[in-house]
Each structure stands twice: as structure tokens, then as C-alpha cells.
Amino acid sequence: MLIVDAVLETPDTVGFSFWPVADLPPYQFMALSGRMSPLEVGSALAVLADYNSRTSDEDRPLTDAGEAIRRLLETDKVIAPGGLRVHDTRTDVTVRPGCCCGLEDWREWLGVADGQTLWLGHDPSPRLEHAAGVVRLWPDGAGARQAPSGPPIEILTGDLPGILHTVQEGLRGFLCLTEQWATRHVPALAPALAARLDDDLAISAPLRHAT
């Protein structure tokens, strides 16, 4: 069985005090879905606020929740460290996004169904290969001349659109919880935050197969 999740890197919350967050190990991955707890949603917003404040032209330190979310809304485009995590329960092989991979590009997987390649980050550097009717994934080894040792994850090419619809449903659930979270913590900014994440993470727009 394949389990494919949209995942976001967990934040380093040492010293973070703008809002409550979950007690999670930093720099791992958490799945985004409608089943997240309020503390997990807070963790997701913490990493988005921190990560995007580093790319902002504003050099003043963040001081409170309202300013953190407002700064997030002022970025040119919200960037989300993460991507899609693929786990094969039969072989216990997991392919995670590499460094610098962004969840905002998750729809690029639609092109894989048409034979396109995909950059999945580095350190590790997941490897993707096309074969007859399937896509093969390894946790590392992109750029190597020979395929890595160990079994790959195989995804039937025709299954990819359905898999991505499931990923989209998880993101929609996360978006709904985010608006609820924002209504409690930054009510004046809740509609704008939901709309911005919906647009920049390409959540609700219909999935169209690449041509």
C-alpha cells in the first residue's frame, strides 16, 4: 500500500512564544490534513512565519502573533519547506522531500504522469525514474549513473492523478483548520491568511492533468 502525504518541515520552536505549538522534534516532517490538532496547526504556521520572514525585506524582529502573520502575508509568495512524502508499507521504504524542496510546487507531480522529470531536493536527493507504465522512486541517488541499491517505490503512472486528488483533500482539510486557528489567534487576518495559503500553495484550484 502506498501512503502519499503533503508534508511540511517541523520548526525549531526553542524560544517561540507567539502562539502554542506542538512538542515536535525539529527538522522532521509532519503531514498536513484535516486531522491535525490545534497545536500541530500552530506548528505549521510557526514554520511558515519563520521561514518566510527570512526572505522578507523587513529586518525588524517579529514581536507578536499579529506581526508574524502580517509579515507572512506581505511576502511576494509563501514558500513552504516540504513536499510530498511517499511511503510503501510493503517494503517500508519512504521517500521524503530533500532540502530546498518546496510544498508550493506539489502540483508538478501531475507532469510526472506525462513522463516529465521532477527535482525533489538534495541532501538527500531522491531519485525518480520512468519505466513502462510506472514511476520508480529511491530515497537518494539522483544524478548517479547507476540506480541505488535497495528496492524502489513503484507508482503506476495512471494512479498519479488519483493520488494527487487525495493529497489535495488533505491540504484542503489543513486549510480549513488553519482558518479556524487564525480566527482564534489573529481574527482580523484569518480570511486573508486562508486566501493567501490557498493561492500560494495551490490548494483549491481544480487539478488538471498536464499536457
C-alpha positions in Angstrom: 0.0 0.0 0.0 1.2 3.5 -0.8 0.7 6.4 1.5 1.4 9.8 0.0 1.1 12.9 2.2 1.8 16.6 1.7 4.3 17.3 4.4 5.9 20.4 6.0 9.2 20.6 7.8 8.7 20.9 11.6 10.0 24.1 13.2 12.6 24.7 15.8 10.4 26.2 18.4 13.0 26.9 21.1 12.1 30.3 22.3 9.0 30.5 20.2 6.2 32.2 22.2 3.8 33.9 19.7 1.2 31.1 20.0 1.0 27.5 21.3 2.8 24.8 19.3 3.1 21.0 19.4 6.1 19.4 21.1 7.7 18.0 17.9 11.3 17.3 17.0 12.6 20.0 14.7 13.5 19.5 11.1 11.4 16.4 10.6 8.2 16.3 8.6 4.5 16.5 9.6 1.6 15.6 7.3 -0.9 18.3 6.6 -4.5 17.2 6.8 -7.9 17.9 8.4 -6.9 15.6 11.3 -4.2 17.8 12.8 -4.5 19.1 16.3 -4.7 22.9 17.0 -1.1 22.6 18.4 0.1 20.9 15.2 -1.6 23.6 13.1 0.2 26.2 15.2 3.5 24.4 14.5 2.8 24.5 10.7 2.1 28.3 10.9 5.2 28.8 13.0 7.5 27.3 10.4 5.7 29.2 7.6 6.0 32.5 9.5 9.7 31.9 10.4 10.8 30.6 7.0 9.2 33.4 5.1 10.4 36.1 7.4 13.9 35.2 6.4 13.2 36.1 2.8 11.4 39.4 3.7 13.0 42.8 3.1 11.8 43.7 6.6 14.7 43.4 9.0 12.8 44.2 12.2 12.4 41.2 14.6 9.0 39.8 15.0 7.3 40.8 18.2 3.9 39.1 18.4 1.4 36.8 16.6 -0.3 39.6 14.6 3.0 40.9 13.2 4.3 37.4 12.4 1.2 36.6 10.3 1.1 40.1 8.8 4.7 39.7 7.7 3.8 36.3 6.2 1.0 37.9 4.2 3.4 40.6 2.9 5.8 38.2 1.3 5.8 38.0 -2.5 5.0 34.3 -2.4 4.6 32.0 0.6 7.3 29.3 0.4 6.8 26.1 2.4 9.8 23.8 3.1 8.5 20.3 2.4 6.8 18.5 -0.4 5.2 15.0 -0.9 6.3 12.1 1.2 5.8 8.6 -0.3 5.7 5.5 1.9 5.4 1.9 0.7 4.0 -0.2 3.6 5.0 -3.4 1.8 8.7 -2.6 1.7 8.9 0.0 4.4 10.6 2.4 2.0 10.0 6.1 2.4 10.9 8.8 0.0 11.0 12.2 1.8 11.5 15.7 0.2 15.1 16.8 0.1 16.5 20.1 1.3 15.2 23.1 -0.6 12.2 21.2 -2.0 9.0 23.3 -1.6 5.5 22.2 -0.9 4.2 25.1 -3.1 5.4 23.0 -6.1 3.4 19.9 -5.3 1.3 20.1 -8.4 4.4 19.5 -10.6 3.8 15.8 -9.8 1.0 16.0 -12.4 3.6 16.3 -15.1 5.3 13.1 -13.9 2.2 11.2 -15.3 3.2 12.5 -18.7 6.8 11.4 -18.5 8.3 14.6 -17.1 11.1 14.5 -14.5 11.0 16.3 -11.2 13.5 17.8 -8.9 12.9 16.6 -5.3 15.6 18.4 -3.4 19.0 17.5 -2.1 20.7 16.0 0.9 19.1 13.5 0.5 18.5 13.7 -3.3 15.5 11.5 -4.1 15.8 9.7 -7.4 12.9 9.4 -9.9 12.9 7.2 -13.0 10.3 6.3 -15.6 9.8 2.8 -16.7 7.0 1.1 -18.7 3.8 2.3 -17.0 5.5 3.0 -13.7 7.5 5.7 -11.8 10.3 4.4 -9.6 11.5 6.4 -6.6 14.5 5.9 -4.4 15.2 7.9 -1.2 18.5 9.1 -2.6 20.8 8.9 -5.6 19.7 11.5 -8.1 22.4 12.2 -10.6 24.2 8.8 -10.0 24.9 6.8 -13.1 23.5 3.6 -11.7 20.3 3.0 -9.7 20.8 2.9 -5.9 20.8 -0.4 -4.1 17.6 -1.3 -2.4 14.1 -1.6 -3.7 12.5 1.4 -5.2 8.9 2.6 -4.6 6.9 1.9 -7.7 3.8 4.0 -8.6 1.6 3.1 -11.6 1.6 6.2 -13.8 -2.1 6.0 -14.2 -2.6 6.2 -10.4 -0.9 9.5 -10.0 -3.9 11.8 -10.7 -6.0 9.9 -8.1 -3.1 10.0 -5.6 -2.8 13.8 -6.1 -6.5 14.3 -5.6 -6.1 12.6 -2.2 -3.2 14.9 -1.4 -5.3 17.8 -2.3 -8.1 16.7 0.1 -5.5 16.6 2.9 -4.4 20.1 2.0 -8.0 21.3 1.9 -8.5 19.9 5.4 -5.4 21.7 6.6 -6.6 25.0 5.1 -9.9 24.7 6.9 -8.2 24.1 10.2 -5.8 27.0 9.5 -8.7 29.4 9.1 -10.2 28.1 12.4 -6.8 28.6 14.1 -6.4 32.1 12.7 -9.9 33.0 13.8 -8.8 32.3 17.4 -5.3 33.8 17.3 -5.4 36.6 14.7 -9.1 37.0 13.9 -8.7 40.2 11.8 -6.2 38.3 9.5 -8.0 35.0 9.3 -9.7 35.4 5.8 -6.6 36.9 4.3 -4.3 34.1 5.7 -6.6 31.4 4.4 -6.9 33.0 0.9 -3.1 33.6 0.7 -2.2 30.0 1.6 -4.9 28.7 -0.7 -3.4 30.7 -3.6 0.3 30.3 -2.9 0.2 26.6 -2.0 -2.2 26.0 -4.9 -4.7 24.1 -2.8 -8.2 24.5 -4.0 -7.9 25.1 -7.8 -9.0 22.1 -9.9 -6.4 19.6 -10.6 -5.7 19.5 -14.3 -3.6 16.8 -15.9 -0.5 18.2 -17.6 -0.5 18.1 -21.4 
